[in-house]
């Protein structure tokens, strides 16, 4: 068998979730790092994936850690462990999210994470804090919060050496609108989150260039019939992609359904907002400078009891979306892969099962939607040894 033969894989008999719809019993060929073809008759040597569903690899826009490790540690080995944990749950493309800290320390973390972007482990850096509202700070240390002075925002963006993908800020704070405009000019996503903004101010932020709602509904005022607040403004504007955490803790299923009914799957990005406990058990974990206790899979601050991110992985979000919210497979794939890939400007290479794109694949059981296997760039990272292979005669 030649090296070229070893770099070729074909999956046969699976249900494929393609951009144009769902196809049963189809074939997908991989050559090297990319999808080489779709369709056709199965051949000797194909991997039999009957009873499985194949979807594109998941893309997580907002995640702080996993596997007992945190991206905010500023330690490359921890960041690698966090990325690997989520990769083994189907997240083949991930952004590393920081948390509020001293500006110089967050800048140092960004420099470490940028090296991993350059190594191909991460797809970019997301700064969540310190430019957020004291009134909606959640699991961020209040004494370290700062107004979004454009010079400070720019300092963090520059520390990421061209790899800053997103900055979450509260646009109502001094410097907020100026920072949104600056980020838009720099090609960095400005996200509205951890905000006490009202409806009008939020619309102004969108006009200034904000295009993402950070974990919509959480850490912002709720909807009132005379004061619709930021949620309505962000849901109704077609320029905004809304992040949702589908873990059964952050959002009631009916609220997630409401968001889909208003924005549609092409504007929803399902995220984890996971901290270090993702993929781990209950216990105590750090989240930046704060301590978090996880009980029954729910992460809360030791002091104050605020929800502190999640322990979610995106394979669980997929299963919940299909089985609890009754979203279609195409809607779910759109929100877990296609929409976030497009937002990051990566849709030419990831986000859907199409010939020529990177072979980032997630294999699920067609009956239960439990995770079976994960492939990244044509290489199995989980479960590939479970498939019987028929060698050519």
C-alpha positions, 0 to 999 in steps of 0.5 A: 500500500502506497503513502497515497493509499494511506491518505485516502479514506472513503465512508460509505452507507452513512446519512450525510447532512449536506447543504442541500439536504439530508442524503441517506446511504451515501458515500464520502471520499477523503484524500489527504486533508480534504473531502475528495468527493461525495456520492457514488457506489461503495467500493471494497475497502470503504468504511461501513458507516451504516446507521451513522450520520456524518456532519461537518465538524463543529465550530465554537466561537466562545469557549474558555477551557475544558479537560481541567484546563483554561485558556486564561491560564496563559500556559500553552500546555493547558490551552492544548489540553482544552482544545484537545478535550473539545476536539474529542467532542466534535469541535474541530475549529475553536476560538479561545476565549479569555476572561476579565483580568489585568490588562497586561496579564490578558495581553500576555495570555493573548500572546501565548494563544496566538502562537497556538493559532499560528500552529493551527491548533486554534482559529483565533482569540476572543476577549470577553472582558474586561470591557463589560458592565458592573451590573451584568458582570456575571463570572467576571471580577468586578474590581478588574472591569474597565471602560472600553477605552479604545486605546486599551481595546487596541492594546489587547487586539495588538497583543494577539498579533493579528489573531484577535477574532472577537471582543465582547463589550458593553457599548453603553460604557464610555468609549463603547461606541468608539471601540465598536467602530474601531474594531469594525475598521480593524476587521475584528468582530465587535460583540455586545454582551455583559451589557446593561444597554437599552434598546436604542443604544444597542441599535446604535452599536449595531449601526456602529458595526457590532455583529454578534450577541454574546450568549444572548439572554444571559448577562443582559436585561430581559425583555419588558413590554415597554423596555425591549432592551438589547435582546429584541434589538439584537434578535431583530437585526439581520446583521447580528449573529446571536450566540446561544448556550443549549445546555438546559441550564442557561436557557429554557428550551422555549426561549431557544425556540423563540430565538430560532423562530425570530433569527433563524438558524442562519443567524444562530451560533450554538456555543459552549461558553465552557470553562475548565470543567467541560469533559470533567466531573464535579469539583472546584475549578479556576476561571481566571482569577475566580473559583468555580464549583461544579455540582451536577454539571452546573458551574457556579462561582464559589462567592455569589453563586452566579452561573460561571460558564458551562460544562457543555460540549458541542456534541451534547448541544447537537443532541439536545437541539435535535431531540429536545428542541426538535430542530432539523438536522440541517438547522442544527448543522447550520448553527453548529458549523455553517453559521459560525464558519461564515462569521469567522470568514472560514466558510471556503474551507470548513462549515459544510460537507462539500468537495474541496473543503477540509475533511473535518467530520463528526460521526453520530449514531443515527438513532441516538445522536451520540458521538461515534467518531471525529475526524479533523483534516482527514485524520481520525482523532476519535473512534476511527478504530471502531469501524470495520475496514474491508481491505481490497482483494 
